[in-house]
Amino acid sequence: MKNDKAGLYTQSGEQVPLQGVDVTGELLGGHARVRVRQRYRNTESKPVEAVYVFPLPSDATLTAFSMECAGRRVQGVLKEREEAFRTYDNAVTAGHGAALLDQERPNVFTAQVGNLLPGEETLVEVEFLQAIQVEEGCVRWALPTLVAPRYIPGTPTGDRTAHGSAEPTHRVPDADRITPPVGDARYGLTLDLLVSLGREVVVESPSHTLDLSRAEGGTRVKLSQPHVALDRDLVLSIRSPDTSTPLTTLVTHRKGEEPGTFALTVVPDLLDMASGPKRQEVVFVVDTSGSMGGESLPQAQSALRLCLRHLREGDRFNIIAFDNTFRFFSPEPVTFTQRTLEQADQWVTALHASGGTELLQPMLAAVQSVPDGVVVLLTDGQVGNESEILNAVMGARGAARIYSFGIGTNVSDMLLKSMARQTGGAVEFIHPGERIDDKVVAQFSRALAPRVTGVEVRFEGVEASELAPAEPPQLVDGTPWSLFGRYTTPGSGKLVLKGKSGAETFSLSIPVSFPARSDRPAVEKLWAAERIRSWQDAALVGRRAQALKERIVQLALAHGIVTPYTSFVVVEERTGERRASGQPETRVVPVNAPAG
């Protein structure tokens, strides 16, 4: 650090305009509302533009964006992506202050802050909502803190549109938008969260040391060290001795004569039904690429050994290890015995981390080798070609379900959550220091739990429409099942869920009441976000894809939600000497190397 001048510098002498990131918000019973505030200060003698690529949870719904400088706070406006960029670019060129927020991936965003004036501090704030699932009185909440380096496959092609360290390729055309430079990132993180689940809770963290205090309505959570490095996910584990979670919750929002919105969560009790399949076919896919070096691979090996010990007599299994290439433990799945367990243990022990994360082919091999079975993936998810993998795997699988373990200090959750959602699987995350046993037991319990497939939804006595997800997910014993939708007329009735468990037919009736007045606006945004997610899962092509994009833009603009097609832009009109002249030089904010 240089002492002769103020401000933060990289080791090569570049000035870093980002001074720190402050996270505040509330974790409530049904959802989280979180604000991420980025503090910029220009310590140079001329105006500059800051570009910062940062992560958020992949299931976060971005709902607000604002900028504050010279004592003025200006709210962002949501526009179509290209129109937002033009507004930003025109404002910066004309010497005004401006900020732009683009979504690159569901969990990767870019903030551009133009015409930061010398000596002036500028605050940029992003607000997001997130649905919170309470399972057996527990919640795990994670906030990613850096966009870690990821594997970018393909041949370099096309023009750059951003400042990332990777070139665009034919398989990852936006590689330059998702690869911020790794450097001397001395800005730090502060946290101030209120956890209020309506009951007594214990809050712990495997990732950071916490400072906890009682607050009106809940527990206040801060970091015991201010300004910690943004080099690992911030993970909170919240549990309540009171596990009497209501089996059904219905939350609604309705103002005036507008349509109402509802969010319904059911925790199905299917234990009196036929249990899961008598015999399982399981393929374990373990990531041994370079990004799994350090603590991640030993954790994956431990989790894998525990998984093997949760197989039952008569189950068949195989293991695939992958980096740039992949290899099988056995040419064909083998029957689980003491001997095959010992052989598998030896094989797993010999694995080591190196090479790239070529996940596509091993996942295709896995779903094709157990078309009706279970695929268990152990990875940090750091790949650039998420959409390519997801589309190929969904096209190739029969009825295989995908369960993932996100391993390590920096997990990219988008692909793992998408595969779980679209196949009826689930995701567990393992941060160094977390108990692995409970998570492995939980995953296998879900994989073997009674489930209802082909779920059909029918409302009686009340009308509901525009349901999300459009295709109701499977019901799995003890796992929260959610449905969002709209209603025009208040009233009481019931929701009937029908489906099949094996050969048995299943029916469940749930009383519902849609009120004339209710004030929970978060529900409306969460519904719109879930509907958009559902449409994006449809993976349409051609003219239908264009029509779908237009529907997404329309709904996103109506509810103020950032998507790949909509961005927030904010302009601070300036006059006199605060108005800059000429184009500002760009300063790309470096990110830390991932911890471990």
Secondary structure, DSSP 8 states (H G I E B T S, - for coil): --SSSSSEE-TTS-EE-EEEEEEEEEEESSEEEEEEEEEEEB-SSS-EEEEEEEE--TT-EEEEEEEEETTEEEE-EEEEHHHHHHHHHHHHHTT-EEEEEEEEETTEEEEEEEEE-BT-EEEEEEEEEEE---BTTEEEEEE-------B--S-B-S---S--SS--BSS-TTGGGS---B-----EEEEEEEEE-SS--EEE-SSS-EEEEEETTEEEEEESSSSEES-S-EEEEEE-S-----SEEEEEEB-TTS-EEEEEEE----TTS--S-SS-EEEEEEE-SGGGTTTHHHHHHHHHHHHHHT--TT-EEEEEEESSSEEESSSS-EE--HHHHHHHHHHHHT----S----HHHHHHHHHHSTTSEEEEEE---BS-HHHHHHHHHHH-SS-EEEEEEESSS---HHHHHHHHHHT-EEEEE-TTS-HHHHHHHHHHHHHS-EEEEEEEEEESS--EEEESSS---EETTS-EEEEEEESS-EEEEEEEEEEETTEEEEEEEEEEE-S-B--HHHHHHHHHHHHHHHHHT---HHHHHHHHHHHHHHHHHHT--BTTEEEEEEE---GGGS--S--EEEE--B-----
